[in-house]
């Protein structure tokens, strides 16, 4: 016998959601604490008193005093079980009606395709994705298609995910390995913490906002992650000590110059090697000459949150002056290494464009990810106003996009 509940205890909910095959941070029990303007319902289906499916349902207002229900990266269930899928969606529809919503929107974390960067063109749809699409449609859900652009859906349909394993560093591209080795030569250190690093983290986010002319989030928003995910939310900083490094590089230059004077005539080959090393250290020293009296300079930051078997890299900022120090590469590698040592299985680097041609995608492919291409969004209409509202909403979105294109 199947039983629906919209009031599952959060602890019981998280025990199920955190271990489910389709688990993500957006379906975690604490997520509504981040999205404070949404009204949450912890819903699920029991079979013989055992929880077999869950969905964090978030209710939010729309224009004209309307509302809708949203299930980000959910529900979490066996999509091959038509009975459970149909039962769950029917009850979610009833809940949405009770809350006077126009529709329920969901975007399950079920893969339509999964492939490496080089395999995109040859990748075929997965059976699990096709089954999920079919069972949802049979359960009277409306499939909204398979969009390519990141902003054509509430959540990106394409996500880069690295599988964590031993010796992960060796699976990165040779160029990425070189970049990380450059950070070591430049004596970049990675600090990790919580509230104690929050101001430095935000300062890097603000630099990124200014550089890209975008608005991300403010300090209050980032604090919510630390408040609600506790030890599972960590801030990482890439830091240099210009004063110490300047002195170290100067000593290395002087030492090699002295040696060069001694062997110049005796060993031309060794002399050339020393000259190259001197030039390299001079370059390193010149990069920090303007900050040579400072003992701590933050050059990049990142916020990572773990849930279940996944660590998600959420927000990152960089001081562009130090981009040649490759600080984000060093931070990413550090987070992944620590997560693997802590027994986690995956690192989610967030959404990318379906074309796989943008700069963000190029950066994330450095870490040997698989591209998870999800099955897309589904709507369950709950009101006769749904069609009219969506037609108006889509027209509004199209006009906004055209206006944006004209400006650019």
C-alpha positions as CSV (number, residue, x, y, z in Angstrom):
1,X,0.0,0.0,0.0
2,X,1.3,3.5,-0.9
3,X,0.9,6.4,1.5
4,X,1.7,10.0,0.7
5,X,2.9,12.5,3.3
6,X,3.7,16.2,3.0
7,X,5.0,16.5,6.6
8,X,8.0,14.2,6.7
9,X,10.4,14.7,9.6
10,X,13.5,16.5,8.3
11,X,15.9,14.0,9.9
12,X,14.0,11.1,8.3
13,X,13.8,13.0,5.0
14,X,17.6,13.7,5.0
15,X,18.5,10.1,5.8
16,X,16.7,9.1,2.6
17,X,17.6,12.0,0.4
18,X,21.3,12.1,1.2
19,X,21.8,8.5,0.2
20,X,19.6,8.4,-2.9
21,X,21.2,7.8,-6.3
22,X,19.8,11.1,-7.5
23,X,20.7,13.1,-4.4
24,X,21.8,16.7,-4.8
25,X,22.2,19.7,-2.5
26,X,19.0,21.3,-3.9
27,X,17.0,18.4,-2.4
28,X,18.6,18.6,1.0
29,X,16.6,19.3,4.1
30,X,18.4,22.6,4.8
31,X,17.9,24.0,1.3
32,X,14.8,26.0,2.3
33,X,16.9,27.9,4.8
34,X,18.9,29.2,1.9
35,X,15.8,30.0,-0.2
36,X,14.0,31.8,2.5
37,X,11.3,33.3,0.2
38,X,10.0,29.9,-0.6
39,X,7.5,27.9,1.5
40,X,8.8,24.3,1.9
41,X,7.0,21.0,2.1
42,X,9.0,17.8,2.8
43,X,7.0,15.2,0.9
44,X,7.3,11.5,0.2
45,X,5.8,8.2,-0.4
46,X,5.8,5.3,2.0
47,X,5.3,1.7,0.9
48,X,4.6,-0.7,3.7
49,X,5.7,1.9,6.2
50,X,9.1,2.4,4.4
51,X,10.0,5.6,2.6
52,X,10.5,4.9,-1.1
53,X,10.4,8.4,-2.6
54,X,10.9,12.0,-1.5
55,X,10.6,15.5,-2.9
56,X,11.4,18.9,-1.4
57,X,8.6,21.1,-2.7
58,X,9.0,24.8,-2.7
59,X,6.1,27.2,-3.1
60,X,6.7,30.7,-4.5
61,X,4.6,33.6,-5.7
62,X,4.2,34.7,-9.3
63,X,3.0,37.9,-10.8
64,X,-0.7,38.7,-10.5
65,X,-0.8,37.1,-7.0
66,X,-0.4,33.6,-8.5
67,X,1.8,30.8,-7.2
68,X,3.6,27.7,-8.4
69,X,5.3,24.7,-6.8
70,X,8.9,23.8,-7.7
71,X,10.9,20.6,-7.0
72,X,14.6,21.4,-7.8
73,X,16.5,18.4,-9.0
74,X,13.8,16.1,-7.9
75,X,11.7,14.1,-7.0
76,X,14.0,11.4,-5.7
77,X,12.5,8.1,-6.6
78,X,12.7,5.0,-8.8
79,X,11.5,6.3,-12.2
80,X,11.1,2.8,-13.6
81,X,8.3,2.2,-11.0
82,X,5.2,3.5,-12.8
83,X,3.0,2.9,-9.8
84,X,5.1,5.0,-7.5
85,X,5.7,7.8,-10.0
86,X,2.0,8.1,-10.9
87,X,1.0,8.0,-7.3
88,X,3.5,10.6,-6.2
89,X,2.7,13.0,-9.0
90,X,-1.0,12.7,-8.4
91,X,-0.5,13.6,-4.7
92,X,1.9,16.4,-5.5
93,X,-0.7,17.8,-7.9
94,X,-3.3,17.7,-5.1
95,X,-0.9,19.4,-2.7
96,X,-0.2,22.2,-5.3
97,X,-4.0,22.7,-5.7
98,X,-4.4,23.0,-2.0
99,X,-1.7,25.7,-2.0
100,X,-3.5,27.4,-5.0
101,X,-0.6,26.9,-7.4
102,X,-1.0,27.0,-11.2
103,X,1.4,24.1,-11.7
104,X,4.2,21.9,-10.3
105,X,7.6,22.2,-12.0
106,X,10.3,19.6,-11.5
107,X,13.7,18.9,-13.1
108,X,14.9,15.4,-11.9
109,X,18.6,14.8,-11.6
110,X,18.3,11.9,-14.1
111,X,20.7,11.7,-16.9
112,X,19.5,11.8,-20.5
113,X,23.1,11.4,-21.6
114,X,26.5,11.1,-19.8
115,X,29.8,11.6,-21.6
116,X,33.3,13.0,-21.6
117,X,34.0,16.3,-23.3
118,X,35.4,14.5,-26.4
119,X,32.5,12.0,-26.7
120,X,29.6,14.6,-27.0
121,X,28.8,13.9,-30.6
122,X,28.7,10.1,-30.3
123,X,26.9,9.9,-26.9
124,X,23.6,8.1,-27.0
125,X,20.6,8.5,-24.7
126,X,20.7,6.4,-21.6
127,X,18.0,3.8,-20.9
128,X,17.4,5.3,-17.4
129,X,16.7,8.7,-18.9
130,X,14.3,7.4,-21.6
131,X,12.5,5.4,-19.0
132,X,12.1,8.4,-16.7
133,X,10.8,10.6,-19.5
134,X,8.3,7.9,-20.4
135,X,7.0,7.3,-16.9
136,X,6.6,11.0,-16.2
137,X,4.7,11.6,-19.4
138,X,2.5,8.6,-18.6
139,X,1.9,10.2,-15.2
140,X,0.5,13.3,-17.0
141,X,3.6,15.4,-16.7
142,X,4.3,17.8,-19.6
143,X,7.9,17.5,-20.8
144,X,9.4,21.0,-21.6
145,X,12.0,19.7,-23.9
146,X,15.8,19.5,-24.0
147,X,17.2,23.0,-24.1
148,X,20.9,23.7,-24.7
149,X,21.3,27.2,-23.1
150,X,22.0,27.3,-19.4
151,X,19.4,30.0,-18.7
152,X,16.6,28.3,-20.7
153,X,15.6,26.4,-17.6
154,X,15.5,27.0,-13.8
155,X,18.6,24.8,-13.3
156,X,21.3,24.1,-15.9
157,X,20.5,21.0,-17.9
158,X,24.3,20.3,-18.5
159,X,26.5,19.8,-15.4
160,X,30.2,19.0,-15.1
161,X,30.8,16.3,-12.5
162,X,34.2,14.7,-11.6
163,X,34.3,11.2,-10.1
164,X,36.6,11.3,-7.1
165,X,39.3,8.6,-6.9
166,X,42.9,8.0,-5.8
167,X,45.6,9.8,-7.7
168,X,43.0,12.1,-9.2
169,X,45.6,14.7,-10.0
170,X,47.1,12.4,-12.6
171,X,43.8,12.2,-14.5
172,X,43.8,16.0,-15.1
173,X,45.2,17.2,-18.4
174,X,48.9,17.8,-18.6
175,X,48.4,21.5,-19.0
176,X,46.2,21.6,-15.8
177,X,48.9,19.6,-13.9
178,X,51.5,22.2,-15.1
179,X,49.2,25.0,-14.0
180,X,48.9,23.6,-10.5
181,X,52.7,23.0,-10.4
182,X,53.1,26.7,-11.3
183,X,51.0,27.6,-8.2
184,X,53.4,25.6,-6.1
185,X,56.4,27.4,-7.6
186,X,54.7,30.7,-6.8
187,X,54.2,29.5,-3.3
188,X,50.4,29.8,-3.4
189,X,48.9,28.3,-0.2
190,X,45.3,27.2,0.3
191,X,43.5,28.2,3.5
192,X,40.2,26.7,4.5
193,X,37.7,27.8,7.1
194,X,34.3,29.1,7.8
195,X,33.1,32.5,9.2
196,X,36.8,33.5,9.8
197,X,37.4,33.6,6.1
198,X,34.0,35.0,5.0
199,X,35.1,38.6,4.5
200,X,38.0,37.6,2.3
201,X,35.7,35.3,0.4
202,X,33.2,38.1,-0.3
203,X,35.9,40.5,-1.3
204,X,36.9,38.1,-4.1
205,X,33.3,37.6,-5.2
206,X,32.9,41.4,-5.4
207,X,36.0,41.7,-7.6
208,X,34.5,39.1,-9.9
209,X,31.2,40.9,-10.0
210,X,32.9,44.2,-10.9
211,X,35.0,42.6,-13.6
212,X,32.1,40.7,-15.3
213,X,29.5,43.3,-14.6
214,X,27.2,40.8,-12.9
215,X,25.4,40.4,-9.6
216,X,26.1,37.2,-7.6
217,X,25.1,37.2,-3.9
218,X,25.9,39.2,-0.8
219,X,27.5,38.4,2.5
220,X,24.2,37.7,4.2
221,X,23.4,35.0,1.6
222,X,26.7,33.3,1.9
223,X,26.4,33.3,5.7
224,X,23.2,31.2,5.4
225,X,25.3,28.3,4.0
226,X,27.7,28.4,7.0
227,X,24.7,28.7,9.4
228,X,22.8,25.8,8.0
229,X,25.3,23.4,6.6
230,X,27.8,23.8,9.4
231,X,30.9,21.7,9.0
232,X,29.8,20.7,5.5
233,X,30.1,24.2,4.2
234,X,33.7,25.4,3.8
235,X,35.4,28.5,2.4
236,X,38.7,28.1,0.5
237,X,41.1,30.9,-0.2
238,X,44.2,31.0,-2.4
239,X,46.8,33.1,-0.5
240,X,50.3,34.4,-1.2
241,X,52.9,36.0,1.1
242,X,54.6,38.5,-1.2
243,X,57.2,39.7,1.3
244,X,58.4,36.2,2.1
245,X,58.2,35.1,-1.5
246,X,60.1,38.2,-2.7
247,X,62.9,37.5,-0.3
248,X,63.0,33.8,-1.3
249,X,63.0,34.5,-5.0
250,X,65.8,37.1,-4.5
251,X,67.9,34.6,-2.7
252,X,67.4,32.0,-5.4
253,X,68.4,34.5,-8.0
254,X,71.5,35.5,-6.1
255,X,72.5,31.9,-5.4
256,X,72.3,31.0,-9.1
257,X,74.1,34.2,-10.2
258,X,77.0,33.3,-7.9
259,X,77.1,29.8,-9.3
260,X,76.9,31.1,-12.8
261,X,79.9,33.3,-12.3
262,X,81.9,30.2,-11.1
263,X,81.1,27.8,-13.9
264,X,80.4,30.1,-16.9
265,X,83.5,29.2,-18.9
266,X,83.7,25.6,-17.7
267,X,80.2,24.3,-18.5
268,X,78.2,26.2,-21.1
269,X,75.3,23.7,-20.9
270,X,75.0,24.2,-17.1
271,X,75.4,27.9,-17.6
272,X,72.4,28.0,-19.9
273,X,70.3,26.1,-17.4
274,X,71.2,28.5,-14.7
275,X,70.4,31.5,-16.9
276,X,67.0,30.0,-17.6
277,X,66.4,29.4,-13.9
278,X,67.4,33.0,-13.1
279,X,65.1,34.4,-15.7
280,X,62.2,32.3,-14.3
281,X,62.8,33.5,-10.7
282,X,63.1,37.1,-11.9
283,X,59.7,36.7,-13.6
284,X,58.2,35.3,-10.4
285,X,59.7,38.1,-8.3
286,X,58.5,40.8,-10.7
287,X,54.9,39.5,-10.4
288,X,54.8,40.5,-6.8
289,X,57.1,43.5,-6.7
290,X,54.2,46.0,-6.0
291,X,53.1,44.0,-2.9
292,X,56.6,43.0,-1.7
293,X,56.0,44.5,1.8
294,X,52.7,42.6,2.4
295,X,52.6,39.3,4.3
296,X,49.2,38.0,3.2
297,X,47.3,38.7,0.0
298,X,44.1,36.8,-1.0
299,X,44.0,36.1,-4.7
300,X,41.0,33.7,-5.1
301,X,38.1,32.2,-3.1
302,X,35.5,29.4,-3.3
303,X,32.5,28.2,-1.3
304,X,32.0,24.4,-1.3
305,X,29.2,22.5,0.4
306,X,29.0,18.7,0.9
307,X,25.8,16.7,1.0
308,X,25.5,12.9,0.9
309,X,28.3,11.6,-1.4
310,X,28.8,14.9,-3.3
311,X,30.7,18.1,-2.8
312,X,29.3,21.0,-4.8
313,X,31.4,24.0,-5.8
314,X,29.0,26.8,-5.6
315,X,30.6,30.3,-5.8
316,X,34.1,31.4,-6.8
317,X,35.9,34.7,-7.1
318,X,39.4,35.7,-8.4
319,X,41.5,38.8,-8.4
320,X,42.3,39.0,-12.1
321,X,45.7,40.5,-11.4
322,X,46.8,37.0,-10.2
323,X,45.2,34.9,-12.9
324,X,48.6,33.7,-14.0
325,X,49.1,32.2,-10.6
326,X,46.3,29.7,-11.5
327,X,44.7,30.0,-8.0
328,X,41.3,28.4,-8.9
329,X,43.0,25.4,-10.3
330,X,44.8,24.9,-7.0
331,X,41.6,25.4,-5.0
332,X,39.6,23.0,-7.1
333,X,42.4,20.3,-6.9
334,X,42.6,20.8,-3.1
335,X,38.8,20.5,-2.6
336,X,38.6,17.4,-4.7
337,X,41.5,15.7,-3.0
338,X,40.1,16.4,0.5
339,X,36.6,15.2,-0.6
340,X,38.1,12.0,-1.9
341,X,40.0,11.4,1.3
342,X,36.8,12.1,3.3
343,X,35.0,9.3,1.4
344,X,33.0,11.4,-1.0
345,X,32.3,10.1,-4.5
346,X,31.6,13.1,-6.7
347,X,32.5,16.7,-7.2
348,X,29.9,18.9,-8.9
349,X,31.3,21.9,-10.6
350,X,27.9,23.4,-11.6
351,X,26.2,24.2,-14.8
352,X,27.7,24.7,-18.3
353,X,26.3,25.6,-21.7
354,X,25.0,22.7,-23.8
355,X,27.3,23.8,-26.7
356,X,30.3,23.0,-24.5
357,X,32.0,26.0,-26.2
358,X,32.0,28.7,-23.6
359,X,34.9,29.7,-21.4
360,X,33.3,28.2,-18.3
361,X,33.1,24.8,-19.9
362,X,36.7,25.0,-21.1
363,X,37.8,25.7,-17.5
364,X,35.8,22.9,-15.9
365,X,37.0,20.3,-18.5
366,X,40.5,20.7,-17.0
367,X,39.4,18.4,-14.1
368,X,38.4,15.4,-16.2
369,X,34.7,15.6,-15.6
370,X,31.8,13.7,-17.2
371,X,29.1,15.9,-18.6
372,X,25.7,15.0,-17.1
373,X,23.0,16.0,-19.5
374,X,19.7,15.8,-17.6
375,X,16.3,14.9,-18.9
376,X,15.0,18.5,-18.5
377,X,12.0,20.1,-16.8
378,X,8.5,18.8,-16.5
379,X,5.3,20.6,-15.5
380,X,2.2,19.2,-13.9
381,X,-0.6,21.7,-14.5
382,X,-3.1,22.2,-11.7
383,X,-5.2,25.0,-13.0
384,X,-7.1,26.0,-16.2
385,X,-5.1,29.2,-16.1
386,X,-1.9,27.3,-16.7
387,X,-1.9,27.6,-20.6
388,X,-2.7,31.3,-20.6
389,X,-0.1,32.1,-18.0
390,X,2.7,30.1,-19.7
391,X,1.9,31.8,-23.1
392,X,2.2,35.2,-21.4
393,X,5.3,34.2,-19.5
394,X,7.1,32.8,-22.6
395,X,6.3,36.0,-24.5
396,X,7.6,38.1,-21.7
397,X,10.8,36.0,-21.6
398,X,11.3,36.3,-25.4
399,X,10.8,40.1,-25.3
400,X,13.3,40.4,-22.5
401,X,15.9,38.3,-24.4
402,X,15.5,40.4,-27.5
403,X,15.9,43.6,-25.5
404,X,19.0,42.2,-23.9
405,X,20.5,41.2,-27.3
406,X,19.9,44.7,-28.7
407,X,21.8,46.2,-25.7
408,X,24.7,43.9,-26.3
